């Protein structure tokens, strides 16, 4: 399902929902790609981590000081093994500009379907820098590919592809 303000992607993994949830949250720095398209650390290798639980944060840090970290967003729902919802912003977002990501972990056969919806793009103006000059279907496709790449990376992490994310 896609629309101008949301994109949905999913993948199947060969582990139970609790294990998939733990990999998505606790192991995020091990599978999240490290290129500038996916990370915000300015020319450095940052560490991406969730602070677990409702109200926790998704943060990328590249040093010990407060000016050496970027808060991607706050955790809005933390239902272990079932559902995760968090705010999401790129570095180009201004104060108060946020989108929202919901990840569901649902048993399917011997594995788990990991479904991700990124919504709230309608809250940002059409010429927002995060849109890269794209509109409509082209923009939705760009965001869909962004998340599809990351879900492939988490699936590879879960299924033993030990290659470092690129």
Secondary structure as UniProt FT lines:
FT   TURN            4..5
FT   STRAND          6..13
FT   HELIX           17..26
FT   HELIX           28..31
FT   TURN            36..38
FT   TURN            42..43
FT   STRAND          47..50
FT   TURN            54..55
FT   STRAND          57..61
FT   HELIX           66..68
FT   STRAND          69..79
FT   TURN            80..82
FT   STRAND          83..88
FT   TURN            91..92
FT   TURN            95..96
FT   STRAND          99..108
FT   TURN            109..110
FT   STRAND          111..119
FT   HELIX           121..123
FT   TURN            126..127
FT   HELIX           129..131
FT   TURN            132..133
FT   HELIX           136..158
FT   TURN            159..160
//
